[in-house]
Amino acid sequence: MSRIIILILITLSHFYNCQSNQDSIYIELPIDATYRAEENNNIYEVYNVIYRPCTNNSITFKKASDSSLVKKIEYKSIPTRTISFIYQSSGNNQTEAIRAEIKNYISYKDLLDSNPSNIISILKGFKNIYIVDKNNNAKKVTFDLIGSL
C-alpha cells in the first residue's frame, strides 16, 4: 500500500513540475543591472533592454543646375522603446538555471532582434518570468514597457 502512495506522490510531483515549467519563461540577460540597490538583505535591480529600431536612412544624389553634385541625407526619427525587467528579493530567491530543464527560453540575441510589442504580448501569457543573468542565476522578475518621450 505504501508503494502505491509513493508512486502516486511521485507522479503528482512530476506532473506539478511539468505544469510549473510550462507557466514559466526564461530570458537570457547577460548584461549588468542598469540600477541596483541593496538594503537589509533586500535587493532591487532593474535591467533595461533598449530597442533601437533600424532606421530607413537614405542618401540621394542629384545634379544641380551648375553641374555640381548635391548629396541629400535623410534621417528618419523613430522612437526607441525599452523593456525594463525588475527584480526584487527579500533574502535569496534566485536559483541556478539548469538549461536542460528549461522549456521556454528566449536568448538575448533573439530578444534584441524581436519586436518589443510581440515580446510583451508573449510575456503576458506566462505566470512566472525569469531572467538568467551572466552568472547563470535565474531571478523571478516583473516587466514594464517604456516608450520614448
C-alpha positions in Angstrom: 0.0 0.0 0.0 2.8 2.4 0.9 4.4 1.8 -2.6 1.2 2.8 -4.3 1.0 6.0 -2.3 4.7 6.8 -3.0 4.1 6.1 -6.7 1.1 8.4 -6.7 3.1 11.2 -4.9 6.0 10.8 -7.4 3.6 11.0 -10.4 1.8 14.1 -8.9 5.1 15.9 -8.2 6.3 15.2 -11.7 3.0 16.5 -13.2 3.3 19.6 -11.0 6.9 20.3 -12.1 5.9 19.9 -15.8 3.0 22.3 -15.3 5.1 24.9 -13.5 7.7 24.8 -16.3 5.0 25.5 -18.8 3.9 28.5 -16.9 7.4 29.9 -16.8 9.6 31.7 -19.3 13.3 32.3 -19.1 15.0 35.2 -20.8 18.8 35.4 -21.1 20.1 38.8 -20.0 23.9 38.7 -19.9 24.1 42.4 -19.0 24.7 44.3 -15.8 21.7 45.8 -14.0 21.0 49.4 -15.0 20.1 50.1 -11.4 20.9 48.2 -8.2 20.1 48.9 -4.6 20.6 46.8 -1.5 19.3 47.3 2.0 18.7 44.9 4.9 19.1 41.8 2.6 16.6 43.2 0.2 17.9 43.6 -3.4 16.3 45.7 -6.1 17.6 45.5 -9.6 16.4 47.0 -12.9 17.6 45.6 -16.2 16.8 47.7 -19.3 16.7 46.3 -22.8 16.6 49.2 -25.2 15.3 48.6 -28.7 16.9 50.8 -31.3 15.0 50.2 -34.4 16.8 50.1 -37.7 16.1 53.4 -39.4 15.5 53.8 -43.1 18.1 56.5 -43.5 18.6 57.4 -47.1 21.2 59.2 -49.2 20.2 60.5 -52.6 22.3 62.4 -55.1 21.3 64.9 -57.7 23.0 67.1 -60.2 22.5 70.8 -59.5 21.9 73.4 -62.2 25.6 74.5 -62.0 26.6 70.8 -62.7 27.8 70.2 -59.2 26.8 67.1 -57.3 24.4 67.6 -54.4 24.1 64.9 -51.7 20.9 64.8 -49.7 20.8 62.8 -46.5 17.6 61.9 -44.7 17.4 60.6 -41.1 14.0 59.5 -40.1 13.2 59.7 -36.4 11.8 56.5 -35.0 11.1 56.4 -31.2 13.0 53.9 -29.2 11.3 51.5 -26.8 12.7 49.9 -23.6 11.6 46.9 -21.7 12.5 47.1 -18.0 12.8 43.8 -16.1 12.5 44.5 -12.3 13.9 42.1 -9.8 13.1 42.4 -6.1 14.3 40.0 -3.5 13.9 39.7 0.2 16.6 37.2 1.0 17.9 34.7 -1.6 15.2 33.8 -4.1 17.4 33.2 -7.0 18.3 29.8 -8.3 20.8 28.4 -10.7 19.3 28.0 -14.2 19.7 24.5 -15.5 19.4 24.9 -19.3 18.3 21.3 -19.9 15.3 21.7 -17.7 14.1 25.0 -19.2 11.2 24.6 -21.7 10.5 28.2 -22.7 13.7 30.2 -23.3 14.5 33.4 -25.2 18.1 34.1 -25.9 19.5 37.6 -25.6 20.1 37.9 -29.4 16.5 36.8 -30.1 15.2 39.3 -27.6 17.1 42.1 -29.3 16.1 41.0 -32.8 12.4 40.8 -31.9 9.6 43.3 -31.9 9.1 44.7 -28.3 5.3 44.6 -28.7 5.5 40.9 -29.5 7.7 40.2 -26.6 5.4 42.0 -24.2 2.4 40.0 -25.5 4.3 36.8 -25.1 5.4 37.7 -21.6 1.8 38.5 -20.5 0.9 34.9 -21.3 3.2 33.4 -18.7 2.7 33.3 -15.0 6.4 33.3 -14.0 9.0 35.3 -15.8 12.7 34.7 -15.0 15.8 36.4 -16.3 19.0 34.3 -16.5 21.9 36.6 -15.6 25.5 36.3 -16.7 26.3 34.1 -13.7 23.5 31.7 -14.8 21.2 32.7 -11.9 17.5 32.6 -12.6 15.8 35.6 -11.0 12.0 36.0 -10.9 11.1 39.4 -12.4 8.2 41.7 -13.4 8.4 43.8 -16.5 7.3 47.1 -17.9 7.4 48.6 -21.4 8.7 52.1 -21.5 8.0 54.1 -24.7 10.0 57.1 -25.9 9.3 60.6 -24.6 
